């Protein structure tokens, strides 16, 4: 490969290398640097969009963790005597107080060898042959163990514990201060989990057969009464861990006696989740503002100022929080706006929280304590139905069904029904399905009520009936649905913009590459041209020097 052309200016006296370098820099400044600045601008926009998208995803994650009643609302449990029992409650538990009386705890059964031995190493089979030890557990089949000659008390314990057919009995050695006793303990509490030694009276291990063990603790059920019921007997459970006595409540019995268990909503836990949501929401707003602001005084704007997708997202989110959620009514619901339960926007100019969402915990607590169901519905109702006629009520829906308020009309003479969205026009009549007294009306495709199925229990030929049916969708549910659409990897507006901007950056990079290639050729051409010029100038210099020498010699000869 030929070496690169370089210039020294020795032949011509010109700094041709600097000339070429300067010309190339001018060309790069004119053609490449504007493209690089253009690329940098788009990359800044890309980075800003990615940050906004991440904040959207963070907010969606927060909402997804609290957009159902069981996720939003925790239960608080108070116990008047915690020595009697402990308790936990899930969101499905009903707020109430319960009087519990524990008559007895569930216990495992324990059988102890009556006579005992002088040492754990005492040989209990010195018959010269193999003998059998037998037992059964929880009414199961008889377990027969072969006990070899020379087996000690500790050896029998190990045989029982290491037996792969052991149904749930633990053997140990008890020392009472004088003698050592084999102790058998059942694994499970409950009256049915009994231990019987040598149940068929055919064991051959002398001294360890039927009648040689004492029952020191009987297997028994827990016995309790709930709010005095049953008055003359007991509710029994085989375990001290009881999950099916009170819906949503788990009890762990610790001792006998009476205590009061009170279940209530844990308002502070709900507030903590809402404050986490508010913080995440405000982080998103702050990020949007950072990139889309406009300062009229300084005539300066953020790199995403005027970006349509970002404006749409911000407007949509603010609108969802300010509007009445679908299916709610000012007259039919205690709370129909987030402002009623403590949410508000700071509109104070110059405030450190200007434009942010704020949360008044005092107002929220008052609202929650007054009507917890109303607050919960406003936040996380998920297609919760309310009807003005119990004979026209909700049955099911599809993923295309939209929450809202619908008027419904049913004509059992023509066996038809129809929907009308609140404030809209009636949609076409639809045939009723089913039979008299058990009809079904399903919303048609292409309308908001698509897939909504209503059950009509009016009989045929009885006339025309109407009802208003509301399907409520809480503010957090609506917000979560919008956020999910915003961050959709293929259809989300931010991701679509990111793909578009990435294409723009790639096209600019290609233009830069083409310009760099053109400038490289331009530089090569300049070097070649100035190389030839240097050669010509060098030759001319040589000629001039030659002529100067001739002239000097002529003058010398003349003198």
N, C-alpha and C positions, 0 to 999 in steps of 0.2 A: 504494500500500500504506500503511495507517495506521501512524503511528509507535507504538513500544512505549509502554505506560503507565508512567510513573515517578511517584514520590511524593517530596515534599519535606517534608511535615509542616507546611508553613506555614499551611495552613488549619485544622488540628486540633491541632497541637502534638505529634502522634504521629509517630515514625519508622517509618512504615508500610512503607517500602522494606526496612529491616532486618528488620522482622517477617516479610515475605514470604520474604526470602532465608533467614532462619533456619528457617522452616517447610519450605521446599524442601530445605535441607540435611539436616534431620532425616529427611525422607522418603527422600532418596537414601541416607543412612546406613543406614536401616532396610531398604530394599528393593533397592538397587543394589550397595552395597559388599559385602554377603555373596556376591552372585553373582560379582562381580569377583574376590574372594578364592578362590571355588570354581573359577573359570576359571583363575586363576593356578596353583592346585594341579594341575589336570589338564595344563596346559601344561608344568609342571615334569616331570610324569611322562612326557609326550610326548618332551621333550628327553632325558630319561634313557634312554628306550627307544631313541631314535634313536642315542644314543651307544653303547649296548650292541650294537645291530645293526651299527654300523660296526666295532666291535671284533670281532664275529663274522665279518664280511666280511673284515677284515684277516687274521684267523687262517686263514680258508678260503683266502685268496690265498697265504699262506705254505705251507700244506699242499699246495695244488695244484701248487706249484712243486717239490715234493720227494716226491710220492707214487708214483713209479715208480723202479725200480732205476736207470735211466739218468739220472734227475734227481737221485736221492739220492747215488749213488756216483760219484765222479770217480776217474780213474786217475792215478797218479803214474808218470812215466817217468824212468829214470836211464840215462845213456849213458856207457860207460867212456872213449870218445874222441869228444868232440863235434865234432872237426874232420872226422870221417868223415861223419857224418850228424846230422840232428836228427829227433825223432820226437814225435808226439802220440798219445794213445790215448783212445778213447771207452769208455763203460761196458761195451760188448759185448766188449772185449778180455779175453783170458784172462791171469790172473796167471802170468807165466813169464819166464825169461831166454832170450834168443836171441843166438846168435853169428852175426854178419853179416860177410861178406867182400865188399868192393866191388872188382871187377876193373877196371871201366872205367865212366866216366860217360856218360850219353847226351849226344850233341852234335848241333848243327845243322851243315849243310853250308855251306862257304864257297868260292866260286869267285872268283879274282882275275885280271884281265886281265894277261897276262904282260908285254907290252912296256911298257905305260904311255904317258903323254904328258908333255910338258914343262910343261904348265900345265892347270889345270881349264878354262881358257877356250880351249884348243886346239880348233880346228874338226876334227871327226872325219868329217864328210861334206861334202866340197867337190867332189862329183861333178857338181854342176849339177842334180841331180834327187833324188827321194826314194828312200831305200834302206830295207832291212828288217833289224831285229835280232830274233832268235828265241831262245826258251828254253822249257824245260818244268820243272815242279816236282812232286815226289812222284809221278812216274809219270803225271801228268795230260797233258792235250792240249797241243799246242805253242801258245805265245803268240807272236804276230807283231806287232811294233811298227813303224809307219812312222816313219822318221827323216828329217825334211825336210833339204834342202840348207842348209848353214850351221850345223847343230847342233854344239854344243860337247860336251866330255866331261861337264860339269855338266848340260848340257841333256839328254843321254841318261839321266843319273841321274834327273832329274826326270820324264822320259817314263815310265820304268819304275815309279817310285813313285806317280805320279798316274794310272796306267792302271787304270780300273775293273775290268778283267778280270784284274788281277794276282792269282794264286792264293796268294801268301804269300811273296814274295821281296822283300827290302829291298835297295835299291841305295845305295851310298855311295862316296865318293872317298877312297882311301887314299894318303897321301904317305909314301914310304919314305926321304925325305931327298934323293932325286935326281929321281924321277919320280912322276907322279900316276897311280894305277891305279883302274879301276872295280872295285868289290868287291860281289859278290852274296852275300847271306846268307839262308838259309832261316828261316822263322818258327818251325818246329817241330823238336824233337829227334826222333831215331829213324832207324833204318837205311833206312827207305823214303822218307824225305823228302829225296831227292837233287835237285840242280840240274843240268840238262844244257843247255849252250849250243849253239844251232843243232843240235837233235837230228836233223833230217832233211837237214842240210848244204845248205840252200837259201837261207840268209840272204845278203843282198847288201851289207851294210855292211862295206866293206873293213876288214880288221884286227880285226873283231869277229865272226868266224865260227867254225865248228867247229875246235878245235885251238889257239885263241888265248888260252885261259884255263887257269890252273893251279888244281887243287884243293888249297887250303891246309889245309882241315879237312874230313874226311869225315863225313857223317851216320852216326851209330851209336847202337845201343841201350845202355842201362846193362846191366851184367853183374854179378850178385851170386850168392852162395851163402848159404843159410840152414842153420845148424847142420850144415855140411859137405855139404849136399845142393844140387845133384847132384855127386857126387864127381869125375866125369870131364868135366863140362861146366858151363854156367852158366844160371841163370835170367835171362831177358832181358826188359826193359821199355823202351818207346820214350821214356819220360820219367824224369827224376830225382825226380819226385814220384810216389811209389808208394803206392797205397791198397789194393791187392788181394793183397798178399803175405801179410800176417798179419791175420786178422780183427780189425777194430776199431782197427788201428794204421796211421797215416800216416807214411811215411818220406820224408825229403827228403835225397837223396844230395848230399854236398858235395865229397868227395874219395875217392880210392882208398885201400884199407887195410882193416883189420879192427877191429871194435868189438863190445861187448856191450850189448844193449838189454834192460833189465829193467822189466817191467810189474808194478805192485802197486797195491793200493787206497790211495787218499789219505784216510787216516783223519781227518786234521785238517780236511779239507774237509767230510766227513760231520758231524763234531762241530760245525763252524760252522753248518751248516744246522739241526742239531738245537737248538743254543743259540738260534738265531733263532726257531725254533718255540716253545721254552720261554718266551722273552721275550714273544712275542705272546700265548701262552696265559695267562701271568700278568697281562698287561695287561687281558685280558678278565675274569679273576677279580677283579682289583682294582676294575674299573669296576662289576661286579655287586655287590661288597661295599660300594662307596661308596653305592649307592642302596638296598640291601636289608638293611643291618645292623640289629641291635637291641642297644642298650646297656641291659642290665638295671639297672645302677647308676644311670644317669641317667634311666631310663624313656624313652629316646628312640629313635626308629626312622627308618630311611631312607624316602624317599618310595615306594619299591617293595617295602618290607618286606611279606612275605606274598603277593607277586604270584606266582600259580601258574605262569605261563609262564616267568618268570625262574628260579623254583625248579626246574622241570622241566629247563630247559636246563643249569643248573649241575650238577644231579644226573646228567644223562645224560652230560655231558662227563667228569665225574670217574669215573663208572662205566666208561666206555669205556677210560679209561687204566688203571684198576685191574683190570679183568677180563681173562681169557684171550681173545684174539681168536678169532673163529669158525674152526673147522677145525684148531685147534692142539691138541696133546696133550702132557701132562707127560711121558709115556713115549716118545712118538714124535718129539719135537722137542727140540733142545738148549736152546732158549729158548722159553718159552711165556708169559712175562709181562714187562712193561717194567721191573719192579723188578730182574729178573735182569741187565739191561744198563745199569743206572745211573740209572734214573728213580725218584724218591721224592718224597713230600710232607712238607714241614716241619710237624711236629706239636708243636713246642716252643712252649708258651704264652708270649706276650709277645715272641716273636722278631720281628725286622723282616720276616722272610719267612714268618711263620706262615700255614699254609694254602696256600702257593704250591708249584708244581711245581719241583723241583730236579733237577739233572743232574750225576752223578758221572762226569767224563770219564775218570778213571783206571779205574774199573770198566768203563766202555764200551770203552775201548781193549783191555783184557784180553779181554773177551767177543768183540770184533770180530776180534782177532788169532787167537783160538782157533777161532772158527767164523764167518767173515764171512757165509756163506750163511745161517746160522741167524739172525743179527742182521738181515740184509736182509729175509728172509722175515717176521720178526716185525714189522717196520716197514711194508713195502710189498708183501707178497705180494698178488697180485690173482687170486683164484680158482685158485691153484696147487694141482694135484691130487696126491694120494698114494694109492696103492691097495695092498691086501694081496694082490691077485691080478692078475698081468700080463695075464690073459685077460679081465679085467673092468676096463676103464680108461676114463678121461674122453675124450670126443670134442668136445663143444660145449655151449653154454648160451645162455640168453636173458637179457634185462635183468631178468626177474622171478625168475631163479634166485638162491637164497640160499646163501651159503657156510656150511659146517658139516660135521658128520660124519654119514655115512649108512651104515647096513648095507644091503647089496643081496643079494637072493636071486634066482637064475635057475634055471628048470626047463626044460631043453631037450627034455624029453619032451612037455610040454604047450605049449611055446613061449611061456612067460610069465615075467615078472619083476616084482619089487616093491621098494619102498624102505621103510626105517624110519629116521626121524631118531634120532640118538643119544639113548638114554634114553626114547624114545617107543614107540608101537605101530606095527605093520606097516600100511602103506597098501594099498589094493586091488591085486590082481594086474593087470598090464598086458600086452598082447600084445607079443611081440618082433617087430621088423620086420627085413627083410633075408632072407638065406639062410644055410644051415648054414655055420658057421665065420666068418660075417660078420654077426652080428645086432646090432640096436641097441635099447636100452631108453631111453625118454624119459619123464621125470617128468611127471605129470599136472597139469593146471591146478588151482589152489586149494591146492596144497601147497608147502612150502618148496623141494622139489626140482623144481618146475615148470620145464620147459624144459631140465633137465640131461639130456644125451644120453650114454649109455655104450655103448662098443663091446664086444661079447661075441664072442670068437673060439673058443668051444667049439662042437663039432659037434652036430647034432640027434640026439636020442635017446640022449645020453650020460649023462644024469642031472641031479642038482641041485647047484648050486654057490653059494657065498656069499663075500662079500668086504666089507671095510670100506673105503669111499672117503672121503677127507677133501679138502675144498676150503678152502684157507687164504686168509684175508683179513687183511692186516696192520693193525696198530693205527692207523696214519696213514690208511690207506684207509678204515677204518671211521669214524674221526673226521671225515674229509673228507666222507663221505657224509652223516653227521648234520648237519654244518655247512651243507652245500648245502641240505638240507631246511629248516634253521632260517632261512636267509636268503631262501628262496623268496619272490618278490615277491607271489604270490597266496595261498600256503598256509602260509608261515612264521609261527610263533606270534607273533613280535615284530611283524611287519608287520600281522598281523591285529589285534593289540592297538592298534597305531598308528592303523589305520583306525577302530577302535572309539572310541578316545580322541579322535580328531579329530572324529568325529561328536558326541561329548559336548560338546566345546568349541564346536562350531558351534551346538548347541542352546542352550548357556548364553548365547552371544552373541546369539542371537535373543531369549532372555528379557530380557537386558539392554536390547536395543533396544526391546522392548515396554514395559519399565519406564521407560526414558528418555522414550518417547513419552507414557506416562501422566503422568509427573512434569511434562513440559512443559505438558500440559493443566491439571494441578493448579496449576502456577505461574500460568498464564494466568487460571484461575478466581479465584485469590487476588488477583491484581492487579486484576481487574475488581471483585471484591467490596470490596476496600479502597479502590478508586477511588470507588465509590458511597458507602462509609462516609465518606470524606474530603469528598465533596460535601455529604453530610448534615450532618456536623460543621461544615463551613464555613458552611453556611446558619444553623445553630443559633448559631454564634458571631456571625454578623452580626446575628441577631435579638437575641441577648443584648447586643451592643454598642449596638444601637438603643434597647433598653429602658433600658440604663444611661444613655444620653445624655438620654432623656426624663426620667428620674428626676433627673438632675443639673440639667436646665433648670428643672424644677418647684421644686426646692429653691432655686435661685437667684432665681426669681420671688417665692417666698414671703418670702425675706429682703429 
